């Protein structure tokens, strides 16, 4: 189906297509002019490894180190990104989202691990809000929650404070930026939904028209159909062809007899005068 056919189909079913187009336009205007803006504030939390277990020489220098339990199950994993992933899971859980929402945090906040292959790992936190202040507050509270969850996970395993994996805020959420991508995604979704609804409606109306009036549907189906028929070979019935030829021959014989009769009539007076 080319562009002209689409336009004709839309015009043919304008009682359906025009309201859908107007509804899509209203949705786009709402997204661009009426829907509240979205702001984002970013924070980065860096995980730091705890001190290594004391060596015999360190214990000899400071005997108190012998009495401090140095076992940390999360350090035994040998990979801090695993710990960062555990923190991410806890801080994005339903319970954590509900608790943060009560403090005024937009539940659309994001917590992800940095793509950079860095050791120790970075936890990237994005606060979302309708105002810059709400976005900054969200990023700060989520960062605090991530640090608290990191502490609670280790204390639940009985880890001594001296050998805790700690988090330090590398990037503080002091400013917020207007998010253009949020509105753009919503706008694309509105246009996509309107386009799909328009084509589905026109297709349904075309099918209904063809069922109500098959002959009209066949004619509308193509100028191309007529061209295709002109290219097809013509099949002739031999008996019919012989009959047509016989009739034509008989008509020729009658014409010759009529001409001969007229000639005789024309020459008859001359013979009488003689």
C-alpha positions, -999 to 999 in steps of 0.1 A, spaced: 0 0 0 16 33 -11 12 67 5 -16 78 -19 -36 47 -11 -32 53 26 -43 89 23 -74 79 3 -82 52 28 -80 77 57 -102 102 38 -127 75 29 -130 66 66 -125 102 79 -153 98 105 -129 74 122 -95 87 112 -100 124 120 -110 118 156 -79 95 161 -56 121 146 -71 148 168 -68 127 199 -31 119 191 -24 156 186 -41 165 219 -20 138 237 12 152 222 3 188 232 -5 175 267 29 158 270 48 189 257 29 217 274 9 204 303 27 173 317 50 184 346 87 184 338 110 157 351 143 165 369 172 142 377 199 144 403 229 120 403 250 106 430 278 80 430 287 57 459 322 41 460 327 9 479 360 6 498 376 -27 508 382 -33 546 417 -37 560 434 -70 554 437 -95 584 466 -86 606 500 -102 600 520 -117 628 543 -87 628 514 -63 632 500 -84 660 534 -84 677 534 -46 674 498 -42 685 485 -72 705 450 -58 705 446 -68 669 446 -105 679 413 -99 698 395 -83 668 376 -108 646 385 -101 611 361 -124 593 338 -107 568 318 -131 546 313 -105 519 351 -100 516 354 -138 512 336 -135 479 367 -119 466 348 -95 444 333 -62 456 309 -59 426 290 -88 441 285 -68 473 275 -38 452 249 -59 434 235 -71 468 232 -35 480 214 -25 447 189 -54 452 181 -44 487 177 -6 481 154 -12 450 132 -37 467 95 -30 472 99 -26 510 127 0 505 107 19 478 78 21 502 99 33 531 116 59 509 83 71 494 71 80 529 101 103 532 92 121 500 113 101 475 99 96 440 96 58 436 110 61 401 146 65 414 173 44 398 202 25 413 227 9 389 262 -4 388 286 17 368 296 3 334 332 14 341 355 -15 349 367 0 381 379 -16 413 364 -8 438 330 -6 421 307 25 418 270 25 425 252 52 405 221 66 420 196 89 402 169 108 421 137 117 401 114 146 409 90 172 395 112 199 409 150 201 413 146 201 451 126 168 450 152 152 427 181 163 449 163 151 481 156 118 465 192 112 454 205 121 489 180 98 507 186 69 484 224 73 488 220 73 526 197 42 523 223 24 502 251 31 528 228 20 556 219 -12 538 256 -20 532 262 -16 569 232 -37 579 241 -65 556 275 -69 572 263 -64 608 238 -92 603 268 -115 597 285 -103 629 313 -83 611 334 -61 634 333 -24 626 370 -24 619 366 -48 590 335 -34 574 332 -27 537 324 10 536 308 33 511 319 68 504 300 94 484 322 102 454 297 125 436 272 145 458 237 153 444 240 191 447 223 200 414 195 186 392 190 187 355 159 188 334 153 154 318 144 157 281 145 119 275 115 113 297 92 136 277 107 124 245 99 87 253 64 96 263 59 116 231 71 88 210 48 64 228 18 87 221 25 89 184 32 52 181 -1 44 199 -20 68 177 -5 54 145 -13 18 155 -48 27 164 -53 46 132 -41 18 109 -60 -9 128 -92 12 126 -88 18 89 -81 -19 82 -112 -30 101 -133 -4 82 -120 -16 49 -127 -52 57 -162 -43 68 -168 -24 35 -156 -53 14 -180 -76 33 -209 -53 28 -202 -46 -9 -179 -72 -25 -183 -57 -60 -171 -23 -48 -142 -39 -30 -132 -58 -62 -133 -26 -83 -114 -7 -57 -88 -34 -54 -71 -23 -86 -64 -5 -115 -36 -29 -111 -60 -58 -115 -71 -44 -148 -35 -41 -160 -29 -76 -149 -59 -89 -169 -47 -71 -200 -14 -89 -198 -31 -124 -196 -34 -146 -227 -69 -148 -243 -84 -183 -245 -107 -188 -275 -134 -215 -278 -129 -232 -312 -166 -239 -318 -175 -204 -311 -147 -191 -334 -160 -213 -363 -196 -200 -357 -184 -164 -358 -164 -171 -390 -194 -188 -406 -217 -159 -397 -192 -135 -412 -189 -155 -444 -227 -156 -447 -229 -119 -442 -203 -113 -470 -222 -136 -494 -254 -117 -488 -237 -84 -494 -222 -97 -527 -257 -109 -538 -272 -76 -529 -246 -57 -549 -251 -80 -579 -289 -76 -578 -286 -38 -576 -263 -38 -607 -288 -59 -627 -316 -35 -618 -294 -6 -629 -287 -21 -663 -323 -33 -670 -337 1 -685 -308 3 -710 -316 -31 -724 -354 -22 -728 -345 10 -748 -325 -10 -772 
